[in-house]
Amino acid sequence: MLNLKILIVEDEIIVAEDLKQRLENLGYNIVGIAAKGRDALKITGETNPDLILMDIMLKGELDGIDTAQTIRNVYNIPFIYLTGSTDNTIRERAETTKPLGYIIKPFDDIGIQNSIEIAFINKKNKRM
């Protein structure tokens, strides 16, 4: 699973930088950090990541769910949601975008790594 190119989409810079450091320590390649949906779309087009970690509650004109749906439609790149929300309405809306999984905030290294690995195992099994 190492050498995956990952884009982090998170509008809280301290959380984004912490996540970047954790992922790099786990052996993943971070291709960028985006704080807004439009920036995420641009970076996705430029870097073609293998996976996107997407905060559901982005500030700006596009929230994480809107951004993820656009990325799925345009680039077909898988994503895992980052969330601290327990709101069922938000979760149900997020489910319509078919994420590979969720990482619940606050997160730890084992939880992050397990979520990424399980997501890619499930993705591989769906192709078979």
C-alpha positions in Angstrom: 0.0 0.0 0.0 3.0 2.3 0.3 3.8 4.8 -2.4 0.1 5.8 -2.9 -0.3 9.4 -4.0 -2.7 11.0 -1.6 -4.4 14.5 -1.8 -5.6 15.9 1.5 -8.6 18.1 1.4 -9.1 19.7 4.8 -9.9 23.4 5.7 -8.3 23.3 9.1 -4.6 23.8 8.4 -3.4 22.4 11.7 -5.4 19.2 11.1 -4.2 19.0 7.5 -0.6 19.4 8.4 -0.9 16.8 11.2 -2.5 14.4 8.8 0.2 15.0 6.2 2.9 14.3 8.7 1.2 11.1 9.9 0.7 9.9 6.3 4.3 10.6 5.3 5.5 8.8 8.4 3.4 5.8 7.3 5.1 5.9 3.9 2.5 7.6 1.8 3.3 10.3 -0.8 1.3 13.5 -0.2 0.7 15.3 -3.5 -0.9 18.4 -1.9 -3.2 19.9 0.6 -6.4 21.8 -0.4 -8.5 23.9 1.9 -11.4 24.6 -0.6 -13.3 22.4 -3.0 -12.2 24.4 -6.1 -8.5 24.0 -5.0 -9.1 20.3 -4.6 -10.5 20.0 -8.1 -7.5 21.9 -9.6 -4.9 19.9 -7.6 -6.6 16.6 -8.6 -6.4 17.5 -12.2 -2.7 18.4 -11.9 -1.5 15.5 -9.8 -3.9 12.6 -10.5 -3.7 11.2 -6.9 -4.5 7.5 -6.2 -6.7 8.5 -3.2 -8.2 11.7 -1.8 -8.9 12.2 1.9 -11.8 14.6 1.9 -13.2 16.6 4.8 -17.0 16.5 4.6 -17.5 20.0 6.1 -15.4 22.2 3.9 -16.0 25.9 4.0 -16.7 27.8 0.8 -19.0 27.4 -2.1 -18.4 23.6 -2.5 -18.5 21.4 0.6 -16.7 18.1 0.8 -19.6 16.1 -0.5 -20.1 18.4 -3.6 -16.4 18.3 -4.2 -16.2 14.5 -3.9 -19.1 14.0 -6.3 -17.4 16.2 -8.9 -14.1 14.4 -8.5 -15.9 11.0 -8.9 -17.7 12.3 -12.0 -14.8 14.0 -13.7 -11.7 12.0 -12.6 -13.1 8.8 -11.1 -10.6 9.0 -8.2 -11.5 7.2 -5.0 -11.9 9.1 -1.8 -12.3 8.5 1.9 -14.2 11.1 4.0 -12.7 12.7 7.0 -15.4 13.7 9.5 -16.2 14.6 13.0 -19.9 14.8 12.3 -22.4 12.4 13.6 -25.3 14.0 11.8 -27.4 11.3 10.0 -28.6 13.7 7.3 -25.0 14.6 6.3 -24.0 10.9 6.4 -26.8 9.9 4.2 -26.0 12.6 1.7 -22.3 11.6 1.8 -23.2 7.9 1.1 -24.7 8.9 -2.2 -21.2 9.7 -3.5 -19.9 6.2 -2.8 -16.9 6.9 -0.7 -14.4 4.1 0.0 -14.8 4.7 3.7 -14.6 7.2 6.6 -12.0 8.3 9.0 -13.5 9.7 12.1 -11.9 12.7 13.8 -9.9 12.7 16.0 -7.9 10.1 14.2 -4.7 8.1 15.0 -2.1 6.5 12.8 -3.5 2.9 13.1 -7.0 4.1 12.3 -5.8 6.1 9.2 -3.7 3.2 7.9 -6.4 0.6 8.4 -9.0 2.8 6.7 -6.8 3.3 3.7 -5.8 -0.4 3.4 -9.3 -1.7 3.9 -10.7 0.8 1.4 -8.3 -0.4 -1.3 -8.9 -4.1 -0.5 -12.6 -3.4 -0.9 -12.0 -1.5 -4.1 -9.9 -4.3 -5.5 -12.5 -7.0 -4.5 -15.3 -5.0 -6.3 -13.3 -5.1 -9.5 -13.0 -8.9 -9.4 
